[in-house]
Amino acid sequence: MIVAVPKESYSGEKRVALIPSHIALLIRSGLEILVETGAGLPSGYADSAYESKGAKIIKNKKELFSAADILLFVRGDNPEDLEKMKKNTIFIGQLNPYDMEKQITILKKNGLTAFAMELIPRISRAQSMDVLSSMASIAGYKAGIMAADHLHKIFPMMMTAAGTVTPAKILIIGAGVAGLQAIATTHRLGALVTSYDIRPAVKEQVESLGAKFLELDLDTGDSEDKGGYAREMDDEFYKKQQEMLSDAIAASDVVITTASIPGKKSPILITSHMVERMQSGSVIIDLAAERGGNCEDTSPGETTVKNGVMIIGPYNLPSQVAYHASQLYSKNISSFLGLLIKEGEIDINEEDEIIKATLISREGEFLFGKEE
């Protein structure tokens, strides 16, 4: 069974799906590992490091795709990659299954079997495979560092002979994995951190990291789904939420938003009017930018300034910390491979909850979103 790791094809993607230190275990489980020349270089992993662990370096992408039984990607939904795959190939990666209209025809034509890593269920047995959590943790950390870099104030309190500098005030909206890591990072840097989440159950986690939990008088009974993700609420709820958050946002030097709903447009939590109330020089980091953003004035993928407030809508923050993001992702995908491979052969056991949840295409039949 040949497992291949191509160089990522999306512009700006620096991560790699498999790092050298995870190769030996896969080889011991009966797999042969092929890696495209330079696949790991953008994230700091040289071809020689792969070879030293037993992988074979392939210069020609066409040859790599032709040889592979299983292809591993960080982002595997590029139609150009799918077209290169031989019939009956299995591929694994983050596939954006909510928006695969262009890819479905290719999946069917080539009889491809696909597993979407972002659909890993949040259960104890799947923690080592949970790509969304590992990448969100990286994004939350990077958002905190980015905020400190762009704010024209320092984060910690400083007592100097020239006077005392008061600490920056940070508001983090959304206390999921990314939000909690942003809390931890900005608190370590010395800021006064407050966090808000529609799920009251996360209050203890927020406070354990040294932040204050902002409580709003809202009915949040249906705010969390069975997978632990925030649920989409109605327009009336978001309108009330905006009104109640407005004062806290106006008083903050930095606001980091993380509220996203899988497959849905990000809810607007910060309106243009709320931005106008913020002090000039304040910063908004919108981690939900890829799905439209939590701020009404966010331009996805860009940095803009409105009334002196810098609004940053970053794409793919984990790629900016590619070395360690690849390390975590590689562990996720290696663990998933361990579930699929039995004695050197693929075993797609659809009775397994994890396999069933992530299998979006079986030999060309698109399964995602179909009723039982």
N, C-alpha and C positions, 0 to 999 in steps of 0.2 A: 504494500500500500504506500503510494508516494504522496507526500504532503508538500505543497509548494507555497513559497512566500514571495509574491511579486512586489516590486516597488510600487508604492501607492501612486495612483494616477491623478488624483484630485489636486489642483493647484493649491500650493501652500500647505499641504498635508505632510508633516515631517515625521509622524509616528510610523512605526513598523509593527506588524502583527505578531511577530515572534522574535524574541531576543536570544542571543547565543546561550545564556545560562539555562534555558528551558529545553534545549534541544536534546541533551543526553537522555533525559527521562522518556522523551517521545521515541527515540531510537531504541531504547530498551523495551518499549512496548510493541516493537515490531514494525516501526515506520521508517521510511527513508525520507530524509528532509532535503529539499532543493530550495535554494534562495537565489533570487535574481541579483545580479551584480549591482552593488550600490544600494540595495533595498534598505539597509540599516544606517547608511552614512548620514542622512539628515538628522537622525536622532542620536548619533554618536557611536554607532556599532559598526565596526569595520568588517569587510568581507573575511579577513583573516581570522577574526574572532569566531565567526560562524564555522569556518573550516576547521579550526582547532577543536571544536565541539562535535565534529563529525558530519556537518552539513556539506552538501556539494553546491558550489557556486555555478550558476548558469548565466551566460552572457546574453543569450537570445531569449526575449520574452515569448516569442512564438513557440520556441522549443520547450520553455518552462510550462506553458499552458497545455501543450500537447502531451507532456509527460504526466501531468498531475491527475491524481484521482481526487484529491481534496485540495482546494485553494483557500488560503487564509488571508483575510483582508482586515484593515482597520475600517475602511469605508468601501464596501463592496457593491454598491449599487450603480456604478458607472456603466452605462450601456455598452461603451466601447470595450470594457473588460469582459462583459457577458458574451459579446459577439466572438471574442477570441477563444472562448472555452469549447473544448470538444464535447460531444454528446455524452450525457449521463455524468458529467462532472458534479461533484458536491462542493459547494463553497460556503464559507462561514465568515461573518463579519457584521458590522453595523450596516444595515441595508435600507433604513428608512422605509419600512413596510407600509406606512400610511400613504405613501406617494410613489407607487411603483407602476403607474399606468404605462409608461414607455417601456418598462422592462418585461412586462408580462408576456408580450409576444415573443421575445427572445428566450425567455425561460421555457416556453412551450416548444418552440422550434428546436432547441438544443436538448430538451429533456432534462433540464437542470434541477438539482435538488439544493435548496438553500435554507440556511439557518440564520436567523436574525438575532444577534447577540443582545440587542437592546430589549428583547422580549423575555429575557431571563426572569423567571418569577422571583419575587422577593420572599424566599423561604430559606430556612436555616441551611438546608443541604446545598443550596445554590449560591451561598455567599461568596465563595471563591471564584465564581463565574460572573458575578454581578458587575457588568461593564458600566451601567449607568451610575452606580454608586462610586466606582473607582475613578471614573472620569469627572464626575461632579465634584469629588473631593479635590482633585487637581484644579478644576475651574474655580472653586471657592477660594482656594489658597491664592491663586494667581490674581483673582479679582481684588483681594485685600492688598496685595503688593502693588497692583496697578493703581488702586485708589491712593495709596500713600505717595506714589510717584507723581501723580497728577494734581493732587491737592496743594494749594500754595501755603499750607500750614503744615507743621509737623504733628505727628500723632500723639506722642507722650507729653505729659506735664514735665517741664524742666524748671528747676530753681537755680538761677544763675546770679552772678554779681550785678548783671544788667537788668535783673528783674525776673519775675516768674512767668513762664509760658503756660497757658492753660491747655489741657488736652483737647484734641479734636473729638467731635461728637459724630458717631457713626450709627446709622439706622440700617439694619439688614432685614429686608422683607422676604420671608420664606426661610423656615428653619429645617429644610431637608438637608441632605448630605452637603450640597454646595453651600447653603447658608450657614450650617454649623461650622464648616471649615473656614468660611469667611469670618465668622465670629471669633474663632480661635486665633486666626492670623492677626486680625486687627486688634484684638485684646492683647496679644503678646507684644504688639508694637506700641502699646500704651494708650490706645484710644479709649474713650468712654463709649461702650457699645450697648445699643438697645436693639432688640429683635422683635419682629412681629410675625405671627403665623396664624392662619385661620384654624389650625388644629391646636386646641388648648393643651392637648396631651404632651406637646413638646416643650412646655414651659420648664420642666425640670432639667431637660437637656440643655436648654439655653442658659439657665442660671448656673449649671455646673461648669460652664465654660467661662464664667465671669461676666456675663452680660445681663442686662435687665430685660425682662419680658414685658412687652407692651400688650396690655389687655384691652380689647374693645368690646363694647356692649352689643355683640352681634350673635344671632342664632347660627351656630356652626355645627349643628348636629349631623349634617350629611356631607361634611367637608372632606372626608377621607374615604377612599375606596378600599376594597378588600386586600389590594396589593400594597397598601400603605402610601399610595400616591394621593396628592391633592385632587379633589374632584371639581369639575367645572360647576360653578354656581350661576344663579340667574342674574340678570342685569340689575335688578333692584338691590341685590346683595352687594354687588360691586360698587354701586353708586353710594350706598351707605358707608361702605368700607373706605372709599375715597374721601368722603367728608370727614370721617373720624381720624384718618391718617394725616390729613392735611397739616395740622399744627406740628405734629412730630417731624414731618418731612421739612417744613419750613425752618425748624430749629436745628437741623442736622447739617454738618459740613459735608458729609458723604452719605449717599444712599446707595446700597447695593440691592438689586432686586433679583430674585431667583425663581419667581413663580411661573412654572410652565406645566402644561397638561398634555400628556402624550397624544399626538395626533390632532391637537386642537391649536387654534390661534391663542397666543399668550394673552391673559386678561390684562386690561389696562388698569393699573393701580395708581399711576401718577399722571394726572392730566396736565395740559399746558398751563392752566391757571395755577396749579400747585407748583409747577416749575417757576412761574413768575414770582411766587412768594419766597423762594429760596434766596439766600444771600449770594451776591456776585462772588465768584471764585469757588462755589460749591461744585461737587462732582457727583454725577450719577453713573454707576456701572450697571448696565442692564444685561444680565446674564440670560435673559429670555429673548434676546434680540433675534436669534435665528428663526423664531416663530412669530416675529412681528414686534416683540418687545412689550415690557410692562409699563413703559413710559410712552405717552402719546407722542412725544417729540423725538423718540429714538429713530435714527436712520440705521437700519441693520447693516453691520459691517463697517460703519463709519463713526467718526468722532465729530460732533457738532457742538456749537456754543449758542445758547439762547439766553438773553438777558444776563450774560456773564456766567451762566451755569454750563459747565462742560458735561455733555451727555455722550457716554461711550457705549456703543452697541457691538461688542466684540463677537466675532465668529470663531469658533473652534479654539477656545483658550487652551485646552489640553495640549494642542500641537505646539504651543509656545513653550511648553516644558516637556519637550518630546522625549528626552532620555528617560525620565521617571514615569511619564505617562505610558510610554511603550513597555516599561517594566511591568506596570500594573496590568495593562491590557494583555500582555503576553501571558501573564499568570491566569487571567480570566479565560482566555481562549484555550490555553493548554489544559486547564481543568475541564473545560467543556469537551475537548477532544478525548480526554480520559474517560468521559462518560460514553462517548460514541464508539470508541475502539475497544474491541474485545479480542484478545489474542491475535493482534495484528490485522484484524478485519473490521470493517464498519458494521455496526449493529444499530439500526434505526428502530429502537424499541418505542413505539408510539404509546405504549402503556405508561412510560415514564413521564411524569408531569413536566419535567424540564424540557425534554426532547419534544414533546407534543406542543408546548407553548412556543417554542422557537422555530419549529418547522413551518416555513411559509410557502415552500414549493417542494412538491414531491414528484420527481421525474417529469417536470414541466407543468404539473397541475398546480395552479396557484391556490393556496389554502387559506391564506390570511383573510380574516373577516367573514369566512363562510360559517354558516350555522351548522351545529352538530347534526 
